Amino acid sequence: MIKRTFASLAVAALIASSAAAQQETVFIQIEARTSLVSAQASVQQYAGRLQDVNGFSLGGGWYGVALGPYSRADADRVIATLKAQRAIPQDAYVAEASSYARQFWPIGSQVLDQAAVAPAVTPTQAPAQTAPAQPTPTQEVVVAEPAPEVVEETPRQARASEGKLSREQRKELQVALKWAGVYTSGIDGAFGRGTRRAMRSWQEENGFEPTGVLTTRQRAALMGQYNAILDGMNMNAHLDTQAGVAMDLPLGAVAFDRYEAPFALFSPTGTVPDARVLLISQPGDAKKMAGLYEIMQTLEIVPFEGKRERNANGFLLTGANDRIVSHTEVSLRGGEIKGFTLVWPAGDEERRARVLDLMQKSFARSEGVLPATAATDSGQSVDLVSGLKVRRPRTNGSGFFVDGRGTVITSAETVASCERITLNGVYEAKASAADPALGVAILTPTDTLAPLSSAIFAANAPRLQAEIAVAGYSFGGRLSAPTLTFGNFEDAQGLNGEAEIERLALAALPGDAGGPVFDAGGMVMGVLLPKSTDGARRLPDSVSFAADAAQVLDFARASGVRVSAQSGTGTLAPEDLTTIAADVTVLVSCW
């Protein structure tokens, strides 16, 4: 006996009626698949929560999942009820019995051979005579579940049914056998000795006669085991007519949220925390696609660590951290850029891989792209791109080019313990040398750069009280160019007499740390150091310190960097100093 709610009785009972034998026989088609194996898995999922579930061959390599048989009137009532309950897809429809051929589910049942079709019980129609009083919609009713007769195939019949499998279906079975731990060879769709041996092992482990040939029921059981991890994912076909994208989506884990061009955003339902899907759709060419490639890499949902591939026809982005795993595929065809992103929680790799595989296999283009106007404008911010959070660095500081290859000097503290370092938010770099005592570090770009200019160090120390200026990204990169802050040279040593430190009368901000300290002639006379974080004392805001230029020169040359130094050349106009600062100063970001 199985407990079922009154709502499920909409498709629960078939009652014999000779008068109904003359009625038109119809079914409710709820799903179609191009693979018998996937159709078997789908029909088992529906059978777990609905009655009257059947699986049929539709011809042309298609397989259908259908409810019935019903009379036309009963089918209309049942489909309306189940759609209202969201128990079946909204695109389900009533189909004539002539649409169906060989039945593959339930095993041993052939409902098309039945002569009579009795009315189904619906919320507005109770069974006659022997039926109990009509219950309320929330009342639980106990209904007898007749056990279907199981007729197992003979080995000869099993081989015959196996012979009808496509190469893709054979590969799916090999994948399932490998997942079950009994198959170790390649996935080639050829059932050789290795596959037969794996089938016998699986049959023995599951209480079947070890013939080495799986029957239809055994294949369904194997695929049911393999697909059990997808329970609750509700993998169903989704067609977005606005985006022009059709594909299977885990609609049990995500639900459509909104459009933010070029994305259709699907947010987590709560079943799988952090699960997200983006359908990507926009008009464009190779240049537009390259821009999207760069933008996608700035998003929080695309972690740094992962594969980056791009060509003239598309790109692939993957990434993973301790929280999420992300996969993005995009292709360009006929002036339309389309693709998808799947974001899944880390640590759930088997289920993620299965969901991703189904999404990839089912992805298809249809006519149309999302217009630029498809947006809600919700949560506009410089930290958002199309409603998605842009990844932000842990800290931002400043630095400056010191040679024609793009080598940068910055403060050691700015780049300490970074997983990734970027210059101007774009170029990757690594810390190739550091002097913690002096407080400076040398950064080498991953790819050789060609800066507009490089800094020249002052060969002689400035006079006390001389005017100086610091160039830096004072506001952490929110401005696109460095800011100049003016002050004075106060002392050639630190407060405790440190020879490697210069004291400045200058109100610097944290983002200026690592930036060049210029004398009046545009020569670098030091590297600005971060403010002290010693909580025991607080110095006036106008007190700053810089690493001494002479010692920075010695450190750089000892590290193999060819830096330039020369004597002062007089005083520059402020606008000329600003130009020099803009050309050599770099935003240094620690991620």
C-alpha positions as a printed NumPy array, in Angstrom:
array([[  0.   ,   0.   ,   0.   ],
       [  1.292,   3.444,  -0.917],
       [  0.17 ,   6.77 ,   0.513],
       [ -0.874,   9.347,  -2.051],
       [ -2.576,  12.738,  -1.755],
       [ -5.977,  13.363,  -3.297],
       [ -4.312,  15.587,  -5.934],
       [ -2.353,  12.622,  -7.248],
       [ -5.603,  10.687,  -7.769],
       [ -6.077,  12.766, -10.934],
       [ -4.21 ,   9.979, -12.71 ],
       [ -4.558,   7.195, -10.148],
       [ -7.283,   4.71 , -11.034],
       [ -8.622,   3.078, -14.178],
       [-12.123,   1.609, -13.715],
       [-13.48 ,  -0.877, -16.204],
       [-16.441,   0.294, -18.262],
       [-17.826,  -1.387, -21.354],
       [-19.326,   1.884, -22.557],
       [-15.914,   3.545, -22.389],
       [-14.516,   0.967, -24.785],
       [-15.968,   2.952, -27.65 ],
       [-14.237,   6.184, -26.552],
       [-11.191,   7.617, -28.293],
       [ -7.97 ,   6.451, -26.632],
       [ -5.416,   9.2  , -25.946],
       [ -2.31 ,   9.808, -23.851],
       [ -0.7  ,  12.845, -22.238],
       [  2.812,  13.202, -23.619],
       [  5.025,  14.874, -21.041],
       [  8.515,  14.401, -22.44 ],
       [ 10.468,  13.201, -25.506],
       [ 14.078,  12.015, -25.58 ],
       [ 16.509,  11.107, -28.352],
       [ 18.109,   8.35 , -26.255],
       [ 16.408,   5.188, -24.997],
       [ 18.704,   5.105, -21.99 ],
       [ 17.883,   8.683, -20.963],
       [ 14.168,   8.022, -21.627],
       [ 14.315,   4.977, -19.329],
       [ 15.861,   7.097, -16.599],
       [ 13.259,   9.831, -17.091],
       [ 10.284,   7.461, -17.051],
       [ 11.503,   5.97 , -13.76 ],
       [ 11.692,   9.423, -12.197],
       [  8.119,  10.244, -13.216],
       [  6.894,   6.809, -12.096],
       [  8.19 ,   7.582,  -8.628],
       [  5.627,  10.361,  -8.176],
       [  2.854,   9.73 , -10.746],
       [  0.765,   6.753, -11.822],
       [ -0.142,   5.639, -15.34 ],
       [  3.396,   6.373, -16.581],
       [  4.371,   4.697, -19.854],
       [  7.39 ,   4.752, -22.143],
       [  6.988,   4.395, -25.913],
       [  9.09 ,   4.489, -29.036],
       [  7.988,   7.447, -31.151],
       [  9.96 ,   6.462, -34.237],
       [ 12.833,   8.272, -35.891],
       [ 15.084,   7.615, -32.9  ],
       [ 12.783,   9.428, -30.43 ],
       [ 11.31 ,   8.017, -27.205],
       [  8.346,   9.435, -25.323],
       [  7.144,   9.492, -21.717],
       [  3.339,   9.525, -21.566],
       [  0.487,   9.197, -19.069],
       [ -2.599,   7.122, -19.859],
       [ -4.494,   5.708, -21.566],
       [ -7.474,   8.051, -21.054],
       [-10.582,   9.132, -22.821],
       [-10.266,  12.539, -24.45 ],
       [-12.441,  14.21 , -21.799],
       [-10.51 ,  12.647, -18.917],
       [ -7.179,  13.551, -20.499],
       [ -8.205,  17.206, -20.774],
       [ -9.126,  17.298, -17.079],
       [ -5.983,  15.448, -15.961],
       [ -3.549,  17.582, -17.968],
       [ -5.124,  20.802, -16.643],
       [ -4.872,  19.536, -13.058],
       [ -1.272,  18.359, -13.301],
       [ -0.104,  21.519, -15.031],
       [ -1.736,  23.608, -12.315],
       [  0.14 ,  21.506,  -9.729],
       [  3.374,  21.899, -11.752],
       [  3.673,  18.119, -11.67 ],
       [  4.342,  17.934, -15.423],
       [  5.99 ,  20.334, -17.912],
       [  3.842,  23.184, -19.144],
       [  4.396,  22.09 , -22.749],
       [  2.816,  18.643, -22.181],
       [ -0.007,  17.861, -24.615],
       [ -2.695,  15.303, -25.441],
       [ -1.679,  12.829, -28.174],
       [ -3.574,  10.105, -29.994],
       [ -2.648,   6.492, -29.304],
       [ -1.62 ,   6.091, -32.943],
       [  1.396,   8.314, -32.212],
       [  3.033,   5.547, -30.197],
       [  4.789,   2.344, -31.251],
       [  6.636,  -0.253, -29.163],
       [  6.256,   0.173, -25.404],
       [  9.412,  -0.119, -23.291],
       [  7.925,   0.778, -19.895],
       [  6.555,  -0.76 , -17.7  ],
       [  8.353,  -4.016, -18.471],
       [  5.894,  -6.643, -19.732],
       [  3.002,  -4.2  , -20.081],
       [  1.357,  -3.283, -23.39 ],
       [ -1.414,  -0.787, -22.667],
       [ -1.982,  -0.231, -26.368],
       [ -3.382,  -3.754, -26.554],
       [ -6.132,  -2.972, -24.017],
       [ -9.544,  -2.644, -25.563],
       [-11.175,  -0.532, -22.844],
       [-10.237,   2.835, -21.497],
       [-11.944,   3.801, -18.236],
       [-12.284,   7.347, -16.92 ],
       [ -9.585,   8.626, -14.633],
       [-10.492,  10.01 , -11.213],
       [-10.143,  13.767, -11.08 ],
       [-10.76 ,  16.307,  -8.275],
       [-14.232,  16.944,  -9.752],
       [-15.155,  13.327, -10.465],
       [-15.17 ,  10.574,  -7.794],
       [-15.265,   6.839,  -8.601],
       [-18.751,   5.349,  -8.675],
       [-20.357,   2.965,  -6.157],
       [-17.38 ,   1.524,  -4.299],
       [-15.551,   4.806,  -3.963],
       [-15.315,   6.452,  -0.524],
       [-16.664,   9.921,   0.152],
       [-14.753,  12.618,  -1.723],
       [-11.793,  13.794,   0.42 ],
       [-10.483,  17.309,   0.739],
       [ -7.567,  18.323,  -1.501],
       [ -5.096,  18.016,   1.388],
       [ -6.405,  14.735,   2.793],
       [ -4.151,  11.684,   2.367],
       [ -5.757,   8.62 ,   0.811],
       [ -4.408,   5.076,   0.752],
       [ -4.577,   3.568,  -2.719],
       [ -3.601,   0.043,  -3.668],
       [ -0.608,   0.009,  -6.028],
       [ -0.863,  -3.025,  -8.32 ],
       [  2.514,  -4.593,  -8.899],
       [  3.203,  -4.815, -12.639],
       [  3.994,  -8.227, -13.972],
       [  7.722,  -8.474, -14.655],
       [  8.615, -10.618, -17.649],
       [ 12.368, -10.902, -17.968],
       [ 13.893, -11.306, -21.416],
       [ 15.735, -14.434, -22.401],
       [ 19.431, -14.004, -23.34 ],
       [ 18.409, -14.245, -26.997],
       [ 15.748, -11.554, -26.567],
       [ 18.208,  -9.424, -24.594],
       [ 20.734,  -9.582, -27.447],
       [ 17.999,  -8.687, -29.912],
       [ 16.911,  -5.635, -27.894],
       [ 20.551,  -4.698, -27.332],
       [ 21.1  ,  -4.773, -31.094],
       [ 18.639,  -1.918, -31.498],
       [ 20.732,   0.413, -29.351],
       [ 22.519,   3.28 , -31.074],
       [ 26.263,   3.792, -30.688],
       [ 25.585,   6.708, -28.351],
       [ 23.317,   4.568, -26.173],
       [ 26.014,   1.883, -25.994],
       [ 28.521,   4.503, -24.901],
       [ 26.123,   5.672, -22.187],
       [ 25.924,   2.119, -20.853],
       [ 29.715,   1.853, -20.793],
       [ 29.892,   5.154, -18.908],
       [ 27.39 ,   3.802, -16.373],
       [ 29.36 ,   0.556, -16.001],
       [ 32.54 ,   2.552, -15.429],
       [ 30.731,   4.641, -12.832],
       [ 29.61 ,   1.382, -11.15 ],
       [ 33.27 ,   0.396, -10.843],
       [ 33.126,  -2.707, -13.046],
       [ 34.433,  -1.325, -16.357],
       [ 37.916,   0.096, -16.944],
       [ 38.307,   0.201, -20.725],
       [ 37.586,   2.966, -23.234],
       [ 34.174,   4.427, -24.028],
       [ 33.835,   3.325, -27.64 ],
       [ 30.327,   1.846, -27.905],
       [ 31.753,  -1.553, -28.867],
       [ 30.629,  -4.386, -26.576],
       [ 33.772,  -6.502, -26.549],
       [ 35.217,  -8.797, -23.9  ],
       [ 35.849,  -5.992, -21.439],
       [ 32.276,  -4.716, -21.644],
       [ 30.812,  -8.242, -21.379],
       [ 32.968,  -8.955, -18.352],
       [ 31.79 ,  -5.705, -16.77 ],
       [ 28.156,  -6.613, -17.466],
       [ 28.579, -10.002, -15.799],
       [ 30.195,  -8.356, -12.767],
       [ 27.368,  -5.847, -12.488],
       [ 24.745,  -8.61 , -12.83 ],
       [ 26.402, -10.641, -10.056],
       [ 26.593,  -7.625,  -7.752],
       [ 22.899,  -6.865,  -8.327],
       [ 21.478, -10.376,  -8.003],
       [ 20.907, -11.129, -11.687],
       [ 21.997, -14.182, -13.643],
       [ 25.528, -13.346, -14.931],
       [ 24.967, -13.798, -18.673],
       [ 27.127, -10.875, -19.823],
       [ 24.17 ,  -9.44 , -21.753],
       [ 21.943,  -6.891, -20.045],
       [ 18.205,  -7.183, -20.57 ],
       [ 16.043,  -4.136, -21.14 ],
       [ 15.051,  -4.143, -17.461],
       [ 18.659,  -4.519, -16.328],
       [ 19.794,  -1.686, -18.558],
       [ 17.066,   0.489, -17.059],
       [ 18.156,  -0.529, -13.543],
       [ 21.803,   0.275, -14.303],
       [ 20.91 ,   3.67 , -15.741],
       [ 18.581,   4.256, -12.808],
       [ 21.484,   3.72 , -10.424],
       [ 23.704,   5.944, -12.538],
       [ 21.115,   8.712, -12.707],
       [ 20.07 ,   8.518,  -9.05 ],
       [ 22.48 ,  11.337,  -8.262],
       [ 20.297,  13.585, -10.432],
       [ 17.216,  12.99 ,  -8.279],
       [ 15.711,  16.343,  -7.416],
       [ 17.623,  18.163, -10.167],
       [ 14.592,  18.072, -12.474],
       [ 16.728,  18.114, -15.621],
       [ 14.261,  19.332, -18.234],
       [ 14.377,  20.991, -21.621],
       [ 14.147,  24.782, -21.422],
       [ 13.547,  27.036, -24.418],
       [ 14.232,  30.745, -24.009],
       [ 12.679,  32.377, -27.044],
       [ 14.101,  35.796, -26.186],
       [ 17.684,  34.554, -25.835],
       [ 17.32 ,  32.062, -28.682],
       [ 18.79 ,  29.236, -26.597],
       [ 17.379,  25.779, -25.883],
       [ 18.971,  23.293, -23.493],
       [ 18.361,  20.974, -20.568],
       [ 18.61 ,  22.824, -17.243],
       [ 18.605,  21.631, -13.594],
       [ 15.291,  23.336, -12.844],
       [ 15.185,  21.706,  -9.424],
       [ 18.324,  23.635,  -8.455],
       [ 17.859,  26.942, -10.313],
       [ 14.927,  29.069, -11.443],
       [ 14.72 ,  31.936, -13.911],
       [ 15.278,  35.242, -12.162],
       [ 15.561,  38.044, -14.716],
       [ 17.22 ,  39.344, -17.86 ],
       [ 20.331,  41.504, -17.62 ],
       [ 21.633,  41.669, -21.199],
       [ 23.561,  39.768, -22.403],
       [ 22.47 ,  37.273, -19.729],
       [ 19.334,  35.388, -18.759],
       [ 20.004,  34.832, -15.052],
       [ 18.885,  31.719, -13.165],
       [ 19.24 ,  31.956,  -9.374],
       [ 19.481,  29.102,  -6.838],
       [ 16.232,  27.653,  -5.491],
       [ 17.944,  26.521,  -2.287],
       [ 18.191,  22.841,  -3.216],
       [ 21.836,  23.305,  -4.247],
       [ 23.454,  26.311,  -2.522],
       [ 25.442,  28.603,  -4.844],
       [ 24.086,  26.915,  -8.005],
       [ 23.601,  29.398, -10.84 ],
       [ 23.046,  29.288, -14.595],
       [ 23.551,  32.061, -17.139],
       [ 22.267,  31.843, -20.694],
       [ 24.423,  34.155, -22.818],
       [ 22.957,  35.817, -25.892],
       [ 23.899,  38.966, -27.789],
       [ 24.56 ,  40.163, -31.333],
       [ 28.183,  40.782, -32.226],
       [ 31.392,  39.876, -34.01 ],
       [ 34.814,  38.548, -33.008],
       [ 35.744,  41.88 , -31.416],
       [ 32.557,  41.943, -29.335],
       [ 33.154,  38.355, -28.283],
       [ 36.72 ,  39.183, -27.227],
       [ 35.325,  41.965, -25.052],
       [ 32.863,  39.543, -23.45 ],
       [ 35.755,  37.131, -22.814],
       [ 37.619,  39.824, -20.871],
       [ 34.527,  40.971, -18.968],
       [ 33.586,  37.435, -17.903],
       [ 36.986,  37.005, -16.263],
       [ 36.32 ,  39.959, -13.973],
       [ 33.186,  38.37 , -12.482],
       [ 33.129,  36.716,  -9.071],
       [ 31.417,  33.667, -10.565],
       [ 34.541,  32.937, -12.67 ],
       [ 37.384,  32.149, -10.212],
       [ 40.99 ,  32.704, -11.293],
       [ 42.243,  29.137, -11.217],
       [ 41.071,  27.334, -14.336],
       [ 41.308,  26.866, -18.084],
       [ 41.275,  29.843, -20.438],
       [ 40.843,  29.096, -24.143],
       [ 39.82 ,  31.452, -26.932],
       [ 39.759,  31.331, -30.747],
       [ 37.985,  33.145, -33.557],
       [ 34.789,  31.124, -33.063],
       [ 34.377,  31.055, -29.292],
       [ 35.925,  30.709, -25.879],
       [ 36.002,  28.477, -22.8  ],
       [ 36.412,  29.698, -19.223],
       [ 36.637,  27.434, -16.199],
       [ 37.503,  28.302, -12.646],
       [ 37.41 ,  26.874,  -9.147],
       [ 38.029,  27.99 ,  -5.591],
       [ 37.107,  26.603,  -2.185],
       [ 33.477,  27.697,  -2.662],
       [ 32.412,  27.236,  -6.302],
       [ 33.3  ,  25.593,  -9.619],
       [ 32.448,  27.546, -12.783],
       [ 32.208,  26.556, -16.459],
       [ 31.478,  28.944, -19.357],
       [ 31.191,  28.083, -23.052],
       [ 30.516,  30.701, -25.734],
       [ 30.469,  30.469, -29.534],
       [ 30.047,  32.972, -32.368],
       [ 27.918,  32.024, -35.362],
       [ 26.145,  34.163, -37.922],
       [ 26.668,  37.389, -36.009],
       [ 25.209,  35.929, -32.815],
       [ 27.18 ,  35.269, -29.617],
       [ 25.572,  32.543, -27.541],
       [ 26.56 ,  30.229, -24.722],
       [ 26.04 ,  29.418, -21.07 ],
       [ 27.649,  29.423, -17.645],
       [ 27.111,  26.794, -14.944],
       [ 28.165,  27.643, -11.398],
       [ 28.086,  24.812,  -8.851],
       [ 29.225,  24.441,  -5.229],
       [ 32.676,  22.938,  -4.709],
       [ 32.752,  19.404,  -3.331],
       [ 29.777,  18.139,  -5.379],
       [ 31.844,  17.206,  -8.409],
       [ 30.066,  14.043,  -9.572],
       [ 26.67 ,  15.692,  -9.712],
       [ 28.116,  18.864, -11.25 ],
       [ 29.842,  16.856, -13.98 ],
       [ 26.626,  15.003, -14.787],
       [ 24.549,  18.189, -14.943],
       [ 27.185,  19.891, -17.112],
       [ 27.343,  16.924, -19.499],
       [ 23.576,  17.01 , -20.041],
       [ 23.64 ,  20.766, -20.56 ],
       [ 26.455,  20.524, -23.111],
       [ 24.806,  17.714, -25.076],
       [ 21.445,  19.474, -25.235],
       [ 22.607,  23.032, -26.017],
       [ 21.004,  24.311, -29.197],
       [ 20.533,  27.669, -30.859],
       [ 17.211,  29.037, -31.988],
       [ 16.328,  32.282, -33.69 ],
       [ 16.869,  35.581, -31.865],
       [ 19.226,  37.247, -29.388],
       [ 18.664,  39.297, -26.261],
       [ 18.427,  43.   , -27.08 ],
       [ 20.574,  45.436, -25.13 ],
       [ 17.375,  46.794, -23.579],
       [ 16.653,  43.447, -21.862],
       [ 17.602,  44.576, -18.36 ],
       [ 15.987,  45.367, -15.035],
       [ 18.596,  47.946, -14.005],
       [ 18.383,  46.486, -10.509],
       [ 21.27 ,  47.159,  -8.184],
       [ 23.282,  49.397, -10.507],
       [ 26.815,  49.847,  -9.226],
       [ 30.376,  50.157, -10.447],
       [ 30.851,  46.771,  -8.749],
       [ 28.253,  45.123, -11.   ],
       [ 28.252,  44.041, -14.641],
       [ 24.791,  43.134, -15.956],
       [ 23.65 ,  42.509, -12.396],
       [ 26.642,  40.267, -11.56 ],
       [ 29.283,  41.142,  -8.999],
       [ 32.69 ,  42.079, -10.332],
       [ 35.584,  40.424,  -8.538],
       [ 37.52 ,  42.917,  -6.431],
       [ 41.156,  42.584,  -5.288],
       [ 42.005,  42.169,  -1.618],
       [ 44.15 ,  45.287,  -1.715],
       [ 45.225,  47.924,  -4.216],
       [ 48.467,  49.869,  -4.141],
       [ 50.805,  51.664,  -6.493],
       [ 54.084,  50.99 ,  -8.257],
       [ 56.115,  52.32 , -11.182],
       [ 57.883,  51.052, -14.294],
       [ 61.68 ,  51.049, -14.052],
       [ 62.723,  49.584, -17.427],
       [ 61.454,  49.048, -20.964],
       [ 60.351,  45.453, -20.274],
       [ 57.649,  46.486, -17.818],
       [ 59.483,  45.662, -14.572],
       [ 57.767,  47.38 , -11.642],
       [ 58.956,  48.441,  -8.2  ],
       [ 56.37 ,  48.644,  -5.417],
       [ 56.135,  48.23 ,  -1.653],
       [ 56.725,  44.711,  -0.305],
       [ 53.646,  44.932,   1.91 ],
       [ 51.354,  45.626,  -1.053],
       [ 52.134,  42.256,  -2.674],
       [ 52.655,  40.082,   0.404],
       [ 50.639,  36.807,   0.452],
       [ 48.904,  37.425,  -2.889],
       [ 47.451,  34.538,  -4.877],
       [ 47.603,  36.718,  -7.967],
       [ 49.096,  40.101,  -8.837],
       [ 47.92 ,  42.345, -11.663],
       [ 49.212,  45.595, -13.127],
       [ 46.591,  48.168, -14.11 ],
       [ 43.935,  45.496, -13.502],
       [ 44.857,  43.585, -16.67 ],
       [ 48.425,  42.306, -16.831],
       [ 49.577,  39.369, -14.727],
       [ 52.799,  39.781, -12.767],
       [ 54.815,  37.907, -10.171],
       [ 57.004,  39.078,  -7.311],
       [ 60.499,  38.188,  -8.51 ],
       [ 62.412,  39.767,  -5.592],
       [ 61.69 ,  41.463,  -2.271],
       [ 63.647,  43.192,   0.48 ],
       [ 61.433,  43.166,   3.612],
       [ 63.912,  45.285,   5.56 ],
       [ 63.907,  47.997,   2.897],
       [ 60.162,  47.483,   2.34 ],
       [ 60.201,  47.194,  -1.454],
       [ 59.549,  44.439,  -4.006],
       [ 60.205,  43.91 ,  -7.716],
       [ 57.402,  42.683,  -9.985],
       [ 58.002,  40.991, -13.322],
       [ 55.092,  40.856, -15.795],
       [ 54.136,  37.385, -17.027],
       [ 54.15 ,  38.716, -20.589],
       [ 56.661,  41.358, -21.605],
       [ 55.125,  44.831, -21.611],
       [ 56.15 ,  47.965, -23.461],
       [ 55.428,  50.901, -21.09 ],
       [ 55.194,  54.416, -22.467],
       [ 58.082,  55.421, -20.235],
       [ 60.132,  54.242, -17.274],
       [ 61.23 ,  56.128, -14.167],
       [ 64.697,  57.647, -13.734],
       [ 66.16 ,  57.719, -10.233],
       [ 67.824,  60.813,  -8.783],
       [ 71.583,  60.286,  -8.425],
       [ 71.83 ,  62.803,  -5.573],
       [ 69.684,  63.37 ,  -2.477],
       [ 67.367,  66.414,  -2.426],
       [ 67.823,  69.326,  -0.084],
       [ 65.821,  69.43 ,   3.136],
       [ 62.455,  71.192,   2.784],
       [ 62.584,  70.761,  -0.989],
       [ 59.253,  70.269,  -2.706],
       [ 58.391,  66.69 ,  -3.616],
       [ 55.348,  64.88 ,  -5.04 ],
       [ 54.007,  61.324,  -4.727],
       [ 52.163,  59.672,  -7.619],
       [ 49.744,  56.919,  -6.71 ],
       [ 46.287,  55.416,  -7.037],
       [ 45.09 ,  57.114,  -3.883],
       [ 41.523,  55.803,  -4.184],
       [ 42.313,  52.183,  -4.887],
       [ 41.859,  52.306,  -8.645],
       [ 38.446,  53.972,  -8.704],
       [ 40.082,  56.703, -10.764],
       [ 41.625,  55.712, -14.092],
       [ 44.797,  57.776, -13.606],
       [ 47.205,  58.342, -10.705],
       [ 46.84 ,  61.287,  -8.388],
       [ 49.717,  63.64 ,  -7.497],
       [ 50.047,  64.63 ,  -3.84 ],
       [ 52.51 ,  67.411,  -3.036],
       [ 54.604,  67.86 ,   0.094],
       [ 58.123,  68.458,   1.381],
       [ 61.289,  66.464,   2.041],
       [ 61.667,  66.619,   5.85 ],
       [ 64.608,  64.363,   6.745],
       [ 67.046,  61.9  ,   5.128],
       [ 66.44 ,  59.342,   7.906],
       [ 63.645,  57.836,   9.945],
       [ 62.449,  58.945,  13.377],
       [ 64.867,  56.489,  14.982],
       [ 67.761,  57.376,  12.693],
       [ 67.148,  54.648,  10.083],
       [ 69.43 ,  55.431,   7.105],
       [ 67.285,  53.508,   4.607],
       [ 64.194,  55.646,   5.29 ],
       [ 63.337,  59.203,   4.288],
       [ 60.748,  61.241,   6.175],
       [ 58.251,  63.304,   4.222],
       [ 55.762,  66.018,   5.165],
       [ 52.957,  64.657,   3.012],
       [ 49.39 ,  63.44 ,   3.67 ],
       [ 49.365,  60.192,   1.679],
       [ 46.516,  57.672,   1.45 ],
       [ 46.837,  53.849,   1.68 ],
       [ 46.463,  53.431,  -2.105],
       [ 49.576,  55.596,  -2.659],
       [ 51.871,  53.026,  -0.998],
       [ 54.496,  51.729,  -3.44 ],
       [ 54.223,  54.804,  -5.66 ],
       [ 57.224,  56.898,  -6.792],
       [ 58.304,  59.954,  -4.809],
       [ 59.43 ,  62.601,  -7.336],
       [ 61.713,  65.564,  -6.77 ],
       [ 60.93 ,  68.879,  -8.455],
       [ 62.748,  67.751, -11.611],
       [ 60.732,  64.528, -12.076],
       [ 63.44 ,  62.178, -10.778],
       [ 62.495,  59.367,  -8.354],
       [ 63.997,  60.017,  -4.945],
       [ 62.213,  57.223,  -3.07 ],
       [ 59.413,  54.636,  -2.896],
       [ 56.476,  55.545,  -0.646],
       [ 56.019,  53.07 ,   2.209],
       [ 52.668,  52.111,   3.804],
       [ 51.579,  53.87 ,   6.962],
       [ 52.585,  52.064,  10.133],
       [ 49.884,  49.798,  11.575],
       [ 51.414,  49.91 ,  15.068],
       [ 48.422,  50.505,  17.318],
       [ 50.549,  51.714,  20.206],
       [ 51.08 ,  55.143,  18.646],
       [ 49.55 ,  57.243,  15.899],
       [ 51.629,  59.694,  13.922],
       [ 50.146,  62.859,  12.407],
       [ 48.489,  62.322,   9.025],
       [ 51.06 ,  64.581,   7.39 ],
       [ 53.963,  62.279,   8.347],
       [ 54.942,  59.744,   5.666],
       [ 58.037,  57.671,   4.923],
       [ 59.807,  56.496,   1.783],
       [ 62.489,  53.927,   1.025],
       [ 65.749,  55.753,   0.157],
       [ 66.438,  55.933,  -3.6  ],
       [ 70.118,  54.973,  -3.329],
       [ 69.324,  51.764,  -1.453],
       [ 66.423,  50.935,  -3.806],
       [ 68.876,  51.349,  -6.722],
       [ 71.349,  48.928,  -5.117],
       [ 68.584,  46.363,  -4.467],
       [ 67.23 ,  46.581,  -8.015],
       [ 70.637,  46.226,  -9.653],
       [ 71.557,  43.327,  -7.382],
       [ 68.311,  41.665,  -8.532],
       [ 69.326,  41.983, -12.191],
       [ 67.135,  44.974, -13.078],
       [ 68.759,  47.624, -15.254],
       [ 67.535,  50.901, -13.789],
       [ 68.606,  54.421, -14.785],
       [ 69.838,  57.235, -12.54 ],
       [ 71.056,  60.767, -13.259],
       [ 71.582,  64.094, -11.587],
       [ 68.797,  66.646, -11.257],
       [ 67.796,  68.756, -14.269],
       [ 66.045,  71.681, -12.612],
       [ 62.343,  72.182, -11.907],
       [ 59.436,  70.97 , -14.013],
       [ 56.089,  72.675, -14.447],
       [ 53.266,  70.834, -12.597],
       [ 51.632,  69.739, -15.862],
       [ 54.908,  68.2  , -17.081],
       [ 55.373,  66.35 , -13.798],
       [ 51.794,  65.079, -14.089],
       [ 52.542,  63.684, -17.566],
       [ 55.652,  61.843, -16.332],
       [ 53.735,  60.433, -13.363],
       [ 50.871,  59.199, -15.551],
       [ 53.272,  57.365, -17.888],
       [ 55.277,  55.494, -15.258],
       [ 52.86 ,  54.923, -12.348],
       [ 51.038,  51.6  , -12.172],
       [ 48.002,  50.307, -10.257],
       [ 49.19 ,  47.189,  -8.386],
       [ 46.402,  44.822,  -7.286],
       [ 46.736,  41.909,  -4.892],
       [ 44.087,  39.162,  -5.331]])
